[in-house]
């Protein structure tokens, strides 16, 4: 590296080019004053440096890059650094301390709670509102109280295991596993953003540290006589209030998720075409879903119309007409009619899917399409089949409508 001694000017610096020796580009220093010099690198970059001695040891302080730092700014910085030396403070040590403090402050933005909130915002367009709400509630209730303010890099596997085990101690066996899966997804997200160096949750074998659970989320009824008995019990239900009774009535006749049915809005129903259009933001796959409605489903909606037509939701809450019925409404009503041990809200979809598939009358793809399940196929095949499914789906809905009414009539004749 070569050096020149000359008080620098703006024009001189601007016109500086790379120095070559023996045909090879080299670094060159251009001294200014008071230890300030400009380092012109072989790659063409121009860097301000400050050379000084402190307690008998030589140091080189990196000020910044030209032209981001002008000549005047570089000289002003030297004045600032010499003031520190006059106070017996090493500028290099001061810079290191400032950088460390900045890193500490920056790390505070990477708490578990803040990274979790980042993840939920990221998933806003790909997860349904109901799923996002459940994730948020799980985090607020189970995760934030224990590790929410902790830096995500400092969380240990034992922290995560403790959270899941405490949930299970309350008797919520499945929730313990579910929160573990949610945190695993969040840590995978954090890993991609370099918030963590490793997904520690991927190292946890939850089956070895958590109690197993029996998945009863989709318990359902598939015996035709028992289905008929349930339908009769629903018709004779006088314990539930009116909107709950009609919600329970329509559940067997439509195939949407129970949350979608609770949040059905009047503006989504087209009586002329007998269609219910569920907007994309309500769907799990974030894709609009058009569901044909059977004659019985239309009849039930028209029966509830005088009670809630002025409200947003078809099945609005009697407590707050601006809101839909709550999540626990369906299972509570099933308990009131004595069927809560045999079927849950999600079980009506399973009931339809099981019986329709076992009938052998309809293609699986048509059944899955009606339930808004993703059917694996290429784009051309998908566009062709969507058109073909429409007639088959309507036939399927009419068949299911007749099946349920026939099951109810079997009970009446006994």
Backbone torsions as a table, in degrees:
resi	resn	phi	psi	omega
1	UNK	NA	131.7	178.8
2	UNK	-101.7	159.1	-177.2
3	UNK	-134.5	142.2	172.2
4	UNK	-121.6	146.3	179.2
5	UNK	-110.3	106.3	-179.2
6	UNK	-162.7	130.5	178.4
7	UNK	-63.8	125.9	-171.1
8	UNK	-80.6	155.6	172.8
9	UNK	-128.7	161.7	-179.2
10	UNK	-61.1	-42.7	-178.2
11	UNK	-65.5	-41.6	-179.8
12	UNK	-61.4	-44.5	-178.3
13	UNK	-64.6	-42.1	-178.1
14	UNK	-61.4	-35.7	-176.5
15	UNK	-89.3	-3.0	-179.2
16	UNK	-62.4	139.8	175.9
17	UNK	-128.4	173.7	-178.4
18	UNK	-68.2	139.6	178.1
19	UNK	-91.5	139.6	179.2
20	UNK	-118.7	139.7	173.1
21	UNK	-131.2	123.8	-178.6
22	UNK	56.1	36.9	177.5
23	UNK	77.5	8.0	-177.7
24	UNK	-121.0	133.1	178.8
25	UNK	-67.0	137.7	-179.3
26	UNK	-132.0	162.1	173.0
27	UNK	-77.5	145.6	177.4
28	UNK	-143.4	137.6	179.6
29	UNK	-102.3	139.1	176.3
30	UNK	-120.9	108.2	-176.2
31	UNK	-76.8	144.5	176.4
32	UNK	-109.5	-90.8	179.1
33	UNK	-157.5	159.1	176.8
34	UNK	52.9	35.0	176.5
35	UNK	88.3	-6.0	179.2
36	UNK	-77.6	136.2	173.3
37	UNK	-148.1	157.4	178.3
38	UNK	-106.9	123.8	179.2
39	UNK	-98.9	114.3	176.7
40	UNK	-98.2	111.4	-175.0
41	UNK	-79.5	162.2	179.8
42	UNK	-61.9	-23.4	179.7
43	UNK	-87.6	1.7	176.4
44	UNK	98.7	-11.5	179.7
45	UNK	-72.1	148.1	-178.5
46	UNK	-118.2	116.9	-171.7
47	UNK	-121.8	131.7	176.5
48	UNK	-83.3	134.0	177.9
49	UNK	-134.3	153.1	179.2
50	UNK	-127.0	116.0	179.2
51	UNK	-100.1	131.8	-176.9
52	UNK	-154.2	168.8	176.4
53	UNK	-117.0	143.0	177.9
54	UNK	-142.6	117.7	-179.4
55	UNK	52.9	44.5	174.2
56	UNK	80.3	6.7	-179.0
57	UNK	-121.4	138.7	-178.4
58	UNK	-86.9	141.6	179.3
59	UNK	-134.5	153.8	170.8
60	UNK	-125.0	119.9	-175.6
61	UNK	-102.3	125.0	178.7
62	UNK	-83.3	113.8	-178.7
63	UNK	-85.3	-48.6	-178.1
64	UNK	163.4	-173.9	-173.8
65	UNK	-107.8	136.9	174.1
66	UNK	-83.7	138.0	10.9
67	UNK	-94.6	5.2	178.1
68	UNK	-56.4	-40.3	171.9
69	UNK	-103.9	114.0	178.2
70	UNK	-75.4	173.0	177.9
71	UNK	-59.1	-45.1	-179.6
72	UNK	-62.5	-43.6	-179.9
73	UNK	-62.9	-39.2	179.5
74	UNK	-65.3	-41.8	178.6
75	UNK	-66.3	-39.7	177.6
76	UNK	-62.5	-37.4	179.1
77	UNK	-65.8	-37.6	176.9
78	UNK	-62.1	-41.4	177.5
79	UNK	-59.3	-42.8	179.2
80	UNK	-63.4	-41.7	-178.4
81	UNK	-70.3	-35.4	178.1
82	UNK	-69.8	-29.2	174.7
83	UNK	-64.3	-40.1	177.2
84	UNK	-62.9	-43.9	-179.9
85	UNK	-62.4	-35.7	178.9
86	UNK	-64.9	-24.7	178.1
87	UNK	-93.8	12.5	-179.7
88	UNK	62.7	36.4	175.9
89	UNK	-114.0	127.3	178.8
90	UNK	-76.5	116.9	-179.3
91	UNK	-55.6	-36.8	179.9
92	UNK	-65.9	-42.8	177.3
93	UNK	-64.0	-40.2	179.7
94	UNK	-62.8	-42.2	179.5
95	UNK	-63.6	-41.7	179.7
96	UNK	-63.5	-40.8	179.0
97	UNK	-65.6	-40.7	179.7
98	UNK	-64.9	-41.6	179.3
99	UNK	-64.9	-40.5	179.0
100	UNK	-64.0	-43.4	179.5
101	UNK	-62.9	-38.7	178.1
102	UNK	-62.7	-42.1	179.9
103	UNK	-65.2	-37.0	177.5
104	UNK	-64.2	-44.5	179.8
105	UNK	-65.2	-39.1	179.9
106	UNK	-65.2	-38.6	180.0
107	UNK	-61.6	-28.3	-179.1
108	UNK	-65.6	-20.1	177.1
109	UNK	-80.4	-8.8	-178.5
110	UNK	-105.3	41.1	174.5
111	UNK	-72.0	161.8	179.7
112	UNK	-57.3	-45.1	-177.8
113	UNK	-60.4	-44.5	-177.2
114	UNK	-68.9	-37.4	177.7
115	UNK	-68.7	-38.6	177.3
116	UNK	-61.9	-42.6	179.2
117	UNK	-65.7	-36.6	175.2
118	UNK	-60.6	-43.2	-179.5
119	UNK	-62.7	-44.0	-179.5
120	UNK	-64.5	-38.8	177.1
121	UNK	-65.1	-39.0	179.2
122	UNK	-63.1	-35.5	-176.5
123	UNK	-88.6	2.3	-174.8
124	UNK	-57.1	-35.6	-176.5
125	UNK	-90.3	-6.3	-176.9
126	UNK	-116.8	-14.6	177.7
127	UNK	-113.7	150.0	179.2
128	UNK	-68.8	160.5	179.0
129	UNK	-59.8	-38.7	-179.0
130	UNK	-64.0	-45.2	179.9
131	UNK	-64.4	-44.0	178.2
132	UNK	-60.2	-41.5	-180.0
133	UNK	-64.0	-41.0	179.0
134	UNK	-65.4	-42.3	177.7
135	UNK	-60.2	-46.1	-178.4
136	UNK	-62.3	-44.9	179.9
137	UNK	-63.4	-39.9	178.5
138	UNK	-62.2	-42.7	-179.6
139	UNK	-67.4	-45.0	-178.9
140	UNK	-63.1	-41.1	-175.7
141	UNK	-79.0	-40.7	-168.6
142	UNK	-109.9	-26.9	-171.6
143	UNK	-104.0	-52.0	-174.5
144	UNK	-58.6	-39.8	-179.6
145	UNK	-59.7	-28.4	-176.0
146	UNK	-96.5	-43.1	-174.3
147	UNK	-134.3	10.5	-175.4
148	UNK	-57.8	-38.4	-177.9
149	UNK	-90.4	0.0	-177.9
150	UNK	-82.8	142.9	174.4
151	UNK	-61.8	133.2	-173.6
152	UNK	-61.6	-30.0	178.6
153	UNK	-69.9	-19.8	-176.5
154	UNK	-93.5	-5.9	-179.8
155	UNK	-70.8	139.3	-179.3
156	UNK	-108.6	165.9	175.8
157	UNK	-60.2	-37.3	-179.5
158	UNK	-63.7	-34.4	176.2
159	UNK	-58.7	-46.8	-177.3
160	UNK	-67.1	-43.7	179.7
161	UNK	-61.6	-41.1	179.8
162	UNK	-61.1	-41.4	179.0
163	UNK	-60.3	-49.3	-178.2
164	UNK	-65.6	-39.0	-179.7
165	UNK	-67.7	-37.9	178.0
166	UNK	-64.5	-36.6	176.9
167	UNK	-63.1	-43.9	-179.6
168	UNK	-67.6	-28.4	177.9
169	UNK	-64.3	-22.5	176.3
170	UNK	-81.9	-2.3	-178.9
171	UNK	97.2	-2.7	-179.2
172	UNK	-90.4	77.0	-174.0
173	UNK	-64.0	-46.4	-178.0
174	UNK	-67.1	-38.6	-178.4
175	UNK	-61.2	-33.3	177.6
176	UNK	-59.6	-43.0	177.7
177	UNK	-71.2	-39.4	-176.1
178	UNK	-63.9	-42.6	178.8
179	UNK	-65.1	-36.6	176.4
180	UNK	-60.7	-41.3	178.7
181	UNK	-67.1	-39.6	178.6
182	UNK	-62.9	-45.6	-179.8
183	UNK	-65.9	-32.9	176.4
184	UNK	-62.1	-41.8	178.2
185	UNK	-65.5	-39.0	179.8
186	UNK	-67.2	-40.7	178.9
187	UNK	-67.5	-34.9	175.6
188	UNK	-62.8	-41.2	177.4
189	UNK	-63.1	-45.7	-179.1
190	UNK	-63.2	-34.3	179.6
191	UNK	-63.7	-41.1	-179.6
192	UNK	-65.8	-30.5	179.8
193	UNK	-90.9	5.7	179.5
194	UNK	61.5	30.8	172.5
195	UNK	-79.3	-25.5	175.4
196	UNK	-132.4	157.0	179.5
197	UNK	-91.4	-15.5	-178.3
198	UNK	-157.5	144.0	175.0
199	UNK	-81.9	93.0	-175.9
200	UNK	-64.5	-25.0	-176.1
201	UNK	-72.4	-25.9	177.4
202	UNK	-65.3	-17.3	179.5
203	UNK	-86.6	-8.0	-175.8
204	UNK	-89.5	129.9	172.4
205	UNK	-98.5	93.6	-174.9
206	UNK	-62.4	-29.4	-179.7
207	UNK	-66.9	-20.7	179.9
208	UNK	-88.0	-18.2	-176.2
209	UNK	-119.8	-7.7	179.4
210	UNK	-119.2	155.1	177.2
211	UNK	-73.8	142.4	177.6
212	UNK	-71.7	162.2	178.1
213	UNK	-135.8	154.0	175.9
214	UNK	-97.9	119.9	-177.1
215	UNK	-75.0	108.7	179.3
216	UNK	-111.3	14.1	-177.3
217	UNK	-60.2	-29.7	-173.7
218	UNK	-117.4	27.8	176.2
219	UNK	-62.7	139.3	-171.2
220	UNK	-149.6	177.4	179.2
221	UNK	-118.4	130.8	179.0
222	UNK	-123.8	-7.1	176.7
223	UNK	-75.7	125.9	-173.0
224	UNK	-61.8	-40.5	179.5
225	UNK	-64.6	-40.6	-179.1
226	UNK	-70.1	-33.6	175.5
227	UNK	-62.7	-43.7	178.2
228	UNK	-60.5	-41.0	178.7
229	UNK	-63.9	-38.2	178.2
230	UNK	-66.0	-43.4	179.8
231	UNK	-61.8	-39.2	177.5
232	UNK	-66.1	-40.1	178.8
233	UNK	-64.5	-36.5	177.8
234	UNK	-65.9	-43.0	179.4
235	UNK	-63.8	-33.5	-176.8
236	UNK	-93.2	7.3	-177.7
237	UNK	-71.1	115.8	178.4
238	UNK	-115.3	-3.9	-176.9
239	UNK	-80.0	-32.5	-178.6
240	UNK	-83.7	155.6	177.5
241	UNK	-74.7	168.9	-165.0
242	UNK	-60.8	-44.0	-178.2
243	UNK	-66.3	-34.7	178.1
244	UNK	-66.3	-38.9	179.3
245	UNK	-61.7	-43.5	-179.5
246	UNK	-72.4	-33.5	175.4
247	UNK	-61.5	-44.3	179.5
248	UNK	-65.6	-34.8	179.8
249	UNK	-64.4	-39.4	-174.5
250	UNK	-82.3	-20.8	-176.1
251	UNK	-51.3	-45.0	-178.3
252	UNK	-69.3	-18.8	-171.9
253	UNK	-97.0	-8.4	176.2
254	UNK	-124.6	161.2	-168.9
255	UNK	-120.7	15.4	176.9
256	UNK	-77.4	166.4	174.2
257	UNK	-66.2	149.5	-174.7
258	UNK	-58.0	-32.9	178.6
259	UNK	-65.2	-39.4	178.0
260	UNK	-63.7	-39.1	-179.1
261	UNK	-67.5	-43.6	178.0
262	UNK	-59.0	-35.6	-175.7
263	UNK	-97.5	16.5	176.3
264	UNK	-59.2	130.1	-179.3
265	UNK	-109.5	150.4	-179.8
266	UNK	-59.6	-35.0	-178.1
267	UNK	-69.6	-11.0	-179.0
268	UNK	-90.8	-9.9	-175.2
269	UNK	-98.0	127.9	173.9
270	UNK	-113.8	101.3	-176.1
271	UNK	-67.8	-31.4	-177.2
272	UNK	-66.3	-44.9	179.6
273	UNK	-93.1	-0.8	-177.7
274	UNK	54.0	53.2	-176.1
275	UNK	-131.8	140.9	173.5
276	UNK	-114.1	117.3	-179.8
277	UNK	-101.9	111.9	179.0
278	UNK	-92.1	118.6	-177.1
279	UNK	-65.2	157.7	-174.3
280	UNK	-57.8	-38.9	-174.7
281	UNK	-67.5	-13.3	177.9
282	UNK	-95.1	-12.3	-174.3
283	UNK	-90.9	146.5	-179.7
284	UNK	-60.7	-38.7	-178.8
285	UNK	-90.1	5.9	178.6
286	UNK	56.9	42.2	179.2
287	UNK	-138.3	131.5	-179.4
288	UNK	-55.7	140.7	-178.1
289	UNK	-129.1	121.7	176.7
290	UNK	-99.1	120.5	-177.5
291	UNK	-115.1	118.1	174.0
292	UNK	-64.4	143.5	-178.8
293	UNK	-111.1	138.1	178.8
294	UNK	-75.3	168.3	179.0
295	UNK	-60.2	-39.4	-178.8
296	UNK	-67.5	-38.4	178.6
297	UNK	-64.1	-43.7	177.4
298	UNK	-61.8	-41.3	179.9
299	UNK	-60.7	-42.7	-179.4
300	UNK	-66.1	-42.5	179.7
301	UNK	-63.2	-39.3	178.8
302	UNK	-68.1	-30.0	178.7
303	UNK	-69.7	-33.2	179.9
304	UNK	-85.8	-13.7	-175.2
305	UNK	-54.2	-45.5	-179.2
306	UNK	-60.8	-23.5	-176.7
307	UNK	-86.5	-32.4	-171.1
308	UNK	-129.5	8.1	-173.7
309	UNK	-59.7	-26.7	178.9
310	UNK	-82.4	-4.1	-177.9
311	UNK	-99.5	168.3	177.7
312	UNK	-70.5	-44.6	-172.7
313	UNK	-96.4	142.0	176.8
314	UNK	-63.5	-41.7	-180.0
315	UNK	-111.4	66.7	-176.5
316	UNK	-76.1	155.7	179.8
317	UNK	-70.8	136.3	176.6
318	UNK	-71.5	-17.8	179.7
319	UNK	-82.1	-44.6	178.3
320	UNK	-134.6	102.3	-173.4
321	UNK	-67.0	-11.1	178.2
322	UNK	-84.7	-5.4	-178.1
323	UNK	-121.4	156.8	176.2
324	UNK	-78.7	171.3	174.6
325	UNK	-60.9	150.8	-174.7
326	UNK	-74.6	167.3	-176.4
327	UNK	-62.5	-32.8	-176.1
328	UNK	-84.4	-4.5	-174.7
329	UNK	-58.3	-47.0	-173.4
330	UNK	-64.5	-50.9	-177.7
331	UNK	-66.6	-32.0	176.4
332	UNK	-66.0	-41.1	179.4
333	UNK	-67.4	-38.3	177.5
334	UNK	-63.4	-33.2	176.6
335	UNK	-67.7	-38.3	-179.0
336	UNK	-65.0	-30.6	179.7
337	UNK	-97.1	3.7	172.6
338	UNK	85.2	21.4	-178.0
339	UNK	-118.3	10.1	-175.2
340	UNK	-67.2	-21.6	178.6
341	UNK	-82.6	-11.0	-175.4
342	UNK	-110.4	-25.4	-176.6
343	UNK	-152.6	148.3	174.7
344	UNK	-120.9	176.2	-176.5
345	UNK	-53.2	-46.8	-179.9
346	UNK	-68.7	-17.7	-175.7
347	UNK	-67.6	-19.5	179.6
348	UNK	-68.3	-34.4	174.9
349	UNK	-66.5	-43.0	179.1
350	UNK	-64.3	-36.8	178.2
351	UNK	-60.7	-49.5	179.3
352	UNK	-62.6	-48.1	-176.1
353	UNK	-61.0	-45.2	-177.8
354	UNK	-62.9	-49.5	-175.5
355	UNK	-70.4	-40.1	-179.9
356	UNK	-65.1	-41.9	179.2
357	UNK	-67.8	-39.3	-178.4
358	UNK	-72.1	-20.5	-179.4
359	UNK	-66.7	-29.3	-178.3
360	UNK	72.6	8.4	-176.5
361	UNK	-89.2	-17.7	-173.0
362	UNK	-134.2	151.2	177.6
363	UNK	-70.4	144.6	178.9
364	UNK	-57.5	-39.0	-177.7
365	UNK	-60.6	-37.9	179.4
366	UNK	-67.6	-40.0	179.1
367	UNK	-65.3	-45.5	-179.5
368	UNK	-64.5	-40.1	179.1
369	UNK	-62.7	-40.6	179.0
370	UNK	-63.7	-30.5	-179.7
371	UNK	-91.3	6.4	179.4
372	UNK	64.0	30.4	172.6
373	UNK	-87.2	146.1	179.8
374	UNK	-74.7	127.5	177.3
375	UNK	-104.3	122.4	-176.3
376	UNK	-70.0	118.3	178.2
377	UNK	-168.8	161.5	178.3
378	UNK	-77.4	170.3	-172.7
379	UNK	-63.4	-42.5	-178.8
380	UNK	-65.2	-46.3	179.3
381	UNK	-62.9	-39.3	-179.3
382	UNK	-62.9	-44.7	-180.0
383	UNK	-64.3	-40.3	179.5
384	UNK	-64.9	-46.1	-176.1
385	UNK	-70.7	-33.4	178.6
386	UNK	-58.0	-40.9	178.8
387	UNK	-66.8	-41.6	-179.2
388	UNK	-67.2	-33.7	-175.6
389	UNK	-68.3	-27.5	-171.4
390	UNK	-56.6	-50.8	179.6
391	UNK	-65.8	-40.2	-178.9
392	UNK	-67.2	-36.3	178.8
393	UNK	-65.6	-40.3	178.5
394	UNK	-65.1	-40.1	177.4
395	UNK	-64.6	-39.3	178.7
396	UNK	-63.4	-41.7	-179.5
397	UNK	-66.4	-42.0	178.1
398	UNK	-64.2	-40.4	178.8
399	UNK	-62.2	-44.6	-179.1
400	UNK	-66.4	-38.4	177.7
401	UNK	-58.5	-47.4	-179.8
402	UNK	-67.1	-36.1	-179.8
403	UNK	-61.2	-45.7	-178.4
404	UNK	-67.2	-43.4	179.5
405	UNK	-65.2	-36.0	177.2
406	UNK	-66.4	-40.1	178.5
407	UNK	-62.8	-39.5	179.2
408	UNK	-68.7	-37.2	179.4
409	UNK	-69.0	-29.4	177.6
410	UNK	-61.4	-37.6	179.8
411	UNK	-70.6	-40.1	-178.2
412	UNK	-62.5	-33.6	-176.0
413	UNK	-78.5	-15.5	-177.4
414	UNK	-75.3	NA	NA
